[in-house]
Amino acid sequence: MAYVRSVESSPTGSAAGAWRGHLASVVVLLAWDAAPGLFPARAHDTLAAFPLAMIAFAYLVYQAAHRPARLEVVKAVLLAIAFLFWAANQFWPDLKQATLFNDIAIGCLFWTCF
C-alpha cells in the first residue's frame, strides 16, 4: 500500500495524469476529424494547437526533472520552441506569418537532430 501512495505522489504519477489529458485532447481532435459539424467554427485551430503546446511544456518539465547535460537542455528548448511555433501555425493558420511559424518549427526540429 505504501508503494501505491508513493507512486501516486511521485512525478511519474502526475505525469501519467498529464498524459491522460494529452490523450483526451488528441481524441477530441480526432473526433473533430470524424464529425466537424459537431464543433464550433474554427474549433480545429484550437484543438490542433493545444496538444502541440502541451507537448512543448511537458517536455521542458520532463527535462527539468531529469537535469540533463547542457547540450541536451539546448536541444530540449529548441524542441519546445519547435512545438510552440507549430502550435502557433495551427492556431493562427490565416496569419501571413503562419508559414514563417511553420518554417521556424521545421528549422528548430532540424537543429535538434545534431
N, C-alpha and C positions, 0 to 999 in steps of 0.2 A: 504494500500500500504506500509506503514511503517513497518507493521508486516512482509510482504513478504521480504523486504530488510533485516530485522534483522535475519530472518531465513536463508537466503542465505549466510549471512556473519558469521553466528554462526558456532561453531564446528560441530553441528549436520548437517548443510548444507554441509560442506566439507566432513563429514563422509558419507553422502549419495552419494557423488561423488566417494569416495573411494570404497564404497560398490558396485557401478555400475562397477568400474574397476575390482574388485574381481570377480563379477558375470561374466563379459566378459571373464576373464581368465579361469573360470570353463567351460563356454560354448565352448571355443576353445579346452579345454582338452577333453570334451565330443565329439566334432567334430572329434578329432583325433581318439577316440574310434570307431566312426562310419565309418570313412574313413581314416585309417592310411596311405594309399598310397598317399594321397594328401599333406603330410607333409614331410619335410626332415628327413633323418635317424637320430635317437636319439632325435627327437623333443619331444617325450613324456617325456624324462628326465627333460627337462626344463619346459614343460607345467605342469607337475605334481608338480615340486618343487616350482614354482613361487607362486601359491596361498597359499601354506603352509607357506612359508616365509613371505608373506604379512599378513597372519593371525597373525603371531607372532608379527610383528611390529605394526600392527593396535591395537592389544590387549594391548600392552605396552603403546601406545599413549592414548588409552581409559582410562586405569588405571591411567596414569599420570594426565589426565584431571579431574578425579574424586577424587583424593587424598585419596586412601583407607588406612585402618589401616595397620600397619607394616606387620602383618601376611598375609594379602591379597596381599601386594606388593611381598612378597616372593613367594606366590603361582602364581602370575602373571608372575614373572620372570621364575619360573620353567615351567609354561605352554608355555611361549615363547621359552625357551630352547628346550622343547619337540618338538614344531613345527619346529624349526630350524634344529634339528637333523633328524626329519622325512623328511624335505625338502632335507637335505644332502643325506639321504638314497635314495631318489628318483632321485636326480641329479647325483649321482655317484653310480649307482647300481652295477657296476662291481668292485669297490674297495674292497679290502679284509676287510676294516673297515666298509663296508656298514651294515653288520649285527650288529656290535658294535653301529653304529649310531642309528639303529632301536631299539636296546636294551636300549640305553640311553633314547631315546624318550619314550619308554614304562615305564622305571623307573621314569622319571620325571612326566609323566601323573599319575602314581600310587601315587606319593607323593602329587600331587595337590588335591587328594581326602580327605586328612586329615588336 
